[in-house]
Amino acid sequence: MKILVLNSGSSSIKFKLYHAKEGDDQFHALCEGQADRIGIDGSTLAYERNDEGKEKTFIDLADHKVAIDAILKQLTDAETGVLGSLEELGGVGHRVVHGGEDFTASVVIDREVIKAIERNSMLAPLHNPPNLMGIKAMASLLPDMPQVAVFDTAVHQSMPKKAYMYALPRAQYTNYKIRKYGFHGTSHGYVAKKAADEMGKDLKDLKIITCHLGNGGSLAAFMDGVSVDTSMGFTPLDGIIMGTRSGTLDPYVPLHIMESQELKPSQVSTMMNKQGGLLAISGKSDMRDNVEAAATGDKDCQMAIEMFCYSIQKFIGSYAAAMNGVDCIVFTAGVGENNSMLRAKILENFTFLGLEVDAAKNDANGTLLTTADSKVTALKIHTNEELVIALDTYNLIK
């Protein structure tokens, strides 16, 4: 079976095609690419087969339907495509950011699912609407094609009430669904399971803290096989310091800024989401740029790294306390997987737990980061959210 994975944004669509054989739990990626600048001048379609180099074509992509049609034509192109025809395609899996309280797992898309995603758009106004554009465009082009929605929030729906409720008047939850939801769930769930496999144990028998550290970042705590807490909250703004997001603040700070500086809520939202984080501290939103400049003595970049690592250490410590222990700490995503210096700096405060970093292993390309006698294991695991979407799609429609 061939499974197409789509991640539809407001002006872009990332895609990846997988092949799975019946009875074979190994999925093979055949190609991937991205439609960019949809509805904007200079739109492009990038495409890369596993056995060939990457190519980019300038093509007019007026809307999401036109973009997905172009992707399907590329997949079946006589010279460079990987499908003989669209009849080889067994299903389409979509990344959907917010499932609210409606979804605790991935689901086959029908009218009721679409209505629920629309309802939850008020919780993710920048993400759910374009996710829906991809779903509706595919349904229009291939009306009989099974489609599956995989939600970023679903993994965290296992959190206990004490973890997801806020100390606000009850009506804020019952009437407006204001609570912690958490995000990056597809990544957190994937690397937690991979960590258990790496340790040769059942996920249900481990206490694991997963650290998804990219330009956006979050942590999650897994106990008894499920997520019991996570650092992002009602929105992806909460939690650790990120590339341009402030992370956790005193709740009165934005109110004070609006009152004292006569700014609108939208202006303060932009400040916290797009002008905060590493960018606000050092002027550089990319951690790679901060690390490079810090090494040459840039004090602001050094402070950005200090604050970033400290914010992560606090969440790791709180989750270890909340779970009454921790067996494994996992690093994943761009920063977590690729920067050994930051991993070592984050972990240096956990020797009291019996965690000992092996410097050579941490600098190498392997998975294990800690010494053989370390009481807490630290791992580096490559996340693969597209593969999770493909697996869920396959299992729901096969």
C-alpha positions in Angstrom: 0.0 0.0 0.0 1.2 3.5 -0.8 0.4 6.2 1.8 0.7 10.0 1.1 1.4 12.2 4.1 0.4 15.9 3.9 1.2 18.8 6.2 -0.8 21.7 5.0 0.2 25.2 6.1 -1.3 28.6 5.2 1.0 29.0 2.1 2.8 25.7 1.9 2.2 21.9 1.8 4.9 19.4 2.7 4.4 15.9 1.4 6.0 12.5 1.7 5.0 9.2 0.0 5.5 5.9 1.8 5.3 2.3 0.6 4.2 -0.5 3.0 3.9 -4.1 2.1 1.2 -6.3 3.7 2.7 -7.9 6.8 5.7 -5.7 6.7 6.0 -3.1 9.5 8.9 -1.4 7.7 7.7 1.7 5.8 9.9 2.9 2.9 9.8 6.5 1.9 9.7 6.8 -1.9 9.8 10.6 -2.3 9.1 13.9 -0.6 8.8 17.6 -1.4 7.0 20.8 -0.7 4.7 23.2 -2.5 5.7 26.8 -1.4 4.2 30.3 -1.7 0.7 29.0 -2.4 -1.4 31.9 -3.5 1.6 34.1 -3.7 3.7 35.2 -6.7 6.8 33.0 -7.3 5.2 29.7 -6.1 7.3 26.6 -6.4 7.1 22.8 -6.2 10.1 21.0 -4.8 10.4 17.3 -5.3 13.0 14.7 -4.4 13.0 10.9 -5.1 15.2 8.6 -3.0 17.2 7.6 -6.0 17.6 11.0 -7.5 18.5 14.6 -6.7 16.2 17.4 -5.6 14.5 19.5 -8.2 12.4 22.7 -7.9 9.9 24.0 -10.4 8.3 27.4 -10.6 4.6 26.8 -11.0 1.5 28.8 -10.5 -0.2 27.5 -7.3 -3.3 29.6 -6.9 -4.7 27.7 -3.9 -4.4 24.4 -2.0 -6.5 22.5 -4.4 -4.2 23.5 -7.3 -1.1 22.7 -5.2 -2.3 19.2 -4.3 -3.3 18.6 -7.9 0.3 19.5 -8.9 1.7 17.2 -6.2 -0.5 14.3 -7.5 0.6 15.0 -11.1 4.2 15.0 -9.9 3.8 11.7 -8.2 2.5 10.1 -11.4 4.8 11.9 -13.8 5.9 9.4 -16.6 9.5 10.4 -16.2 10.1 11.3 -12.6 7.1 10.1 -10.7 7.0 7.1 -8.4 3.4 6.0 -9.0 2.1 4.3 -12.2 -1.3 5.8 -11.5 -3.2 7.2 -8.5 -4.9 3.8 -8.2 -1.8 2.7 -6.4 -2.4 5.2 -3.6 -4.2 3.6 -0.7 -4.8 6.5 1.6 -3.8 10.0 2.7 -2.7 11.0 6.2 -2.9 14.7 7.3 -1.2 16.4 10.2 -3.8 18.4 12.2 -2.5 20.6 14.9 -5.5 20.8 17.3 -8.0 18.1 18.1 -9.2 19.7 21.4 -10.9 17.2 23.6 -12.6 15.5 20.7 -9.8 13.2 19.7 -7.5 11.0 21.8 -6.1 9.2 18.7 -5.9 9.4 15.0 -9.2 9.0 13.1 -10.5 8.3 9.6 -11.9 11.6 8.3 -15.6 12.0 7.7 -18.1 14.9 7.9 -18.3 14.8 11.7 -14.5 14.8 12.0 -14.3 17.8 9.7 -16.9 19.6 11.8 -14.9 18.9 15.0 -11.7 20.2 13.4 -13.6 23.3 12.4 -14.8 23.8 15.9 -11.3 23.5 17.3 -10.0 26.1 14.8 -10.8 28.7 17.5 -8.1 27.0 19.6 -5.6 27.0 16.7 -6.6 29.7 14.3 -3.2 29.8 12.5 -3.0 26.0 12.0 -6.4 24.2 11.8 -7.8 26.2 8.9 -5.0 25.4 6.5 -4.9 21.8 7.7 -8.6 21.7 6.7 -7.8 23.3 3.3 -5.6 20.3 2.5 -8.2 17.8 3.7 -11.0 19.5 1.6 -8.8 19.9 -1.4 -7.9 16.2 -1.4 -11.5 15.2 -1.0 -12.5 17.4 -4.0 -9.8 15.9 -6.2 -10.1 12.2 -5.0 -13.5 11.9 -3.3 -13.2 8.1 -2.7 -9.7 8.3 -1.2 -9.6 7.3 2.5 -8.2 10.2 4.6 -6.9 10.1 8.2 -6.3 13.0 10.6 -3.4 12.7 13.0 -3.5 15.3 15.8 -0.6 17.0 17.6 -2.7 17.2 20.7 -4.0 13.6 20.8 -1.1 12.0 22.7 -1.5 14.5 25.6 -5.2 13.8 26.1 -4.1 11.2 28.6 -3.0 13.9 31.0 -4.8 13.8 34.4 -7.1 16.7 35.3 -4.6 18.0 37.9 -2.1 18.5 35.1 -4.3 20.1 32.4 -6.7 22.3 34.4 -6.0 25.9 35.2 -6.9 27.7 38.4 -9.5 29.9 36.7 -13.3 30.1 37.2 -14.8 26.8 36.1 -16.8 28.5 33.3 -13.6 29.3 31.5 -13.2 25.5 31.0 -16.8 24.4 30.6 -17.8 27.2 28.3 -14.6 28.1 26.5 -12.4 24.9 26.8 -9.5 26.9 28.3 -7.1 24.3 29.6 -3.7 22.8 28.8 -3.6 20.8 25.6 0.1 20.4 24.7 1.6 20.0 21.3 4.3 18.1 19.4 2.4 15.0 20.6 3.2 13.0 17.5 6.9 13.5 18.0 6.8 13.0 21.8 4.8 9.7 21.5 7.1 8.4 18.8 10.4 9.0 20.6 9.1 7.7 23.9 8.2 4.4 22.3 11.6 4.3 20.5 13.3 5.0 23.8 11.6 2.1 25.4 12.6 -0.2 22.5 16.2 1.0 22.8 16.2 0.1 26.5 14.6 -3.2 25.8 11.6 -2.5 28.1 7.9 -1.9 27.9 6.9 1.8 27.7 4.4 1.1 30.5 7.3 0.2 32.9 9.3 3.4 32.4 9.2 7.0 33.5 10.4 9.0 30.5 10.9 12.7 29.8 11.0 13.6 26.1 12.6 16.9 25.0 11.5 18.0 21.5 13.9 20.9 20.9 13.7 22.7 17.6 12.9 26.3 16.7 9.8 25.5 18.7 10.2 23.2 21.6 8.4 21.3 24.3 8.9 18.6 26.9 6.6 15.8 27.9 6.5 13.3 30.8 5.4 9.7 30.2 4.4 7.3 32.9 2.5 4.1 32.7 2.8 4.3 29.0 1.0 7.6 28.5 1.7 11.3 28.6 1.0 12.8 32.0 2.2 16.3 31.5 3.8 18.6 28.9 5.3 22.1 28.8 3.1 23.7 26.2 -0.3 24.7 27.4 -3.4 26.3 25.9 -1.2 27.4 23.1 2.3 26.6 21.9 3.5 29.8 23.5 3.8 28.3 27.0 6.8 26.4 28.3 10.5 26.6 27.5 12.2 29.5 25.7 12.0 29.0 21.9 13.4 30.7 18.8 10.9 33.5 18.8 8.4 32.5 21.5 8.9 33.8 25.0 7.8 30.7 26.8 6.3 30.8 30.3 5.7 34.3 31.7 4.1 35.8 34.7 0.5 35.9 33.4 0.2 39.6 34.3 3.1 40.7 32.1 1.1 40.9 28.9 -1.7 42.7 30.7 0.8 45.2 32.2 2.3 45.8 28.8 -1.1 46.5 27.2 -2.1 48.8 30.0 1.2 50.7 30.5 2.2 51.0 26.8 -1.3 51.2 25.3 -0.7 48.2 23.0 -3.5 46.0 21.5 -3.7 42.3 22.3 -2.6 41.5 18.7 0.5 43.6 19.2 1.4 41.9 22.5 0.7 38.5 20.9 3.2 39.3 18.1 5.7 40.4 20.7 5.5 37.1 22.6 5.2 34.8 19.6 7.4 36.4 17.0 9.7 38.8 18.8 10.4 36.9 22.0 12.6 33.9 22.9 16.2 33.7 21.7 15.5 36.5 19.2 14.6 38.9 22.1 17.7 37.9 24.2 20.4 37.9 21.5 18.9 39.2 18.3 19.3 35.7 16.8 16.4 33.3 16.6 18.4 30.3 15.3 20.2 28.3 18.0 23.0 27.5 15.6 23.7 31.2 15.2 23.6 31.7 18.9 26.1 28.9 19.5 28.5 30.2 16.9 28.4 33.7 18.2 28.7 32.6 21.8 31.9 30.8 21.0 33.4 34.1 19.9 32.5 35.8 23.1 29.1 37.3 22.3 27.6 37.9 25.8 24.0 38.2 24.6 24.2 34.9 22.8 25.9 33.3 25.8 23.0 34.5 28.0 20.5 33.2 25.4 22.0 29.7 25.8 22.1 29.9 29.6 18.4 30.9 29.7 17.4 28.3 27.2 19.1 25.5 29.0 17.9 26.7 32.4 14.3 26.7 31.2 14.6 23.1 30.1 16.3 22.0 33.3 13.4 23.3 35.4 10.9 21.3 33.4 13.0 18.1 33.6 13.3 18.6 37.4 9.6 19.2 37.9 8.6 16.2 35.8 11.0 14.0 37.7 9.4 15.2 40.9 5.9 14.8 39.5 6.6 11.2 38.5 8.6 10.4 41.6 11.6 9.5 39.5 12.8 9.2 35.9 14.4 6.3 34.0 15.2 8.0 30.7 15.6 11.5 29.3 15.3 11.7 25.5 16.4 14.5 23.1 15.0 14.9 19.7 14.3 17.4 16.8 16.8 19.8 15.2 18.5 21.3 18.3 18.1 18.2 20.5 19.5 15.8 18.0 22.4 17.9 16.6 24.0 19.9 19.4 26.0 17.8 21.9 27.2 20.9 23.8 23.6 21.9 24.7 22.6 18.4 25.6 25.6 18.2 28.0 24.8 21.6 29.5 21.2 20.7 30.1 22.1 17.4 31.7 24.9 18.6 33.9 22.5 19.5 36.7 21.1 15.9 37.1 24.1 14.2 38.6 22.0 14.1 41.8 19.8 11.6 40.0 22.7 9.5 39.2 22.9 10.6 35.6 26.4 10.6 34.2 27.0 11.9 30.6 29.6 10.0 28.6 31.3 12.8 26.7 32.5 10.6 23.9 29.1 9.0 23.3 27.4 12.4 23.5 29.7 13.7 20.8 29.3 10.6 18.6 26.5 9.7 16.2 25.0 7.0 18.4 21.8 6.9 20.5 23.1 6.5 24.0 24.5 9.6 25.8 25.2 8.3 29.3 27.8 6.0 31.0 27.2 2.3 31.5 26.7 2.7 35.3 24.4 5.8 35.0 21.2 5.4 37.0 19.3 7.5 34.5 19.6 6.8 30.8 19.8 9.7 28.4 19.2 9.1 24.7 19.3 11.0 21.4 16.5 9.7 19.0 15.6 11.0 15.5 12.0 12.0 15.4 9.9 11.0 12.4 6.4 12.5 12.6 5.7 11.8 8.9 6.3 8.1 9.6 3.9 8.1 12.5 1.2 9.7 10.3 1.8 7.1 7.6 1.6 4.2 10.1 -1.6 5.5 11.7 -3.1 6.0 8.3 -2.2 2.5 7.2 -3.5 0.9 10.3 -6.8 2.7 10.2 -7.6 2.0 6.6 -5.9 -1.4 5.8 
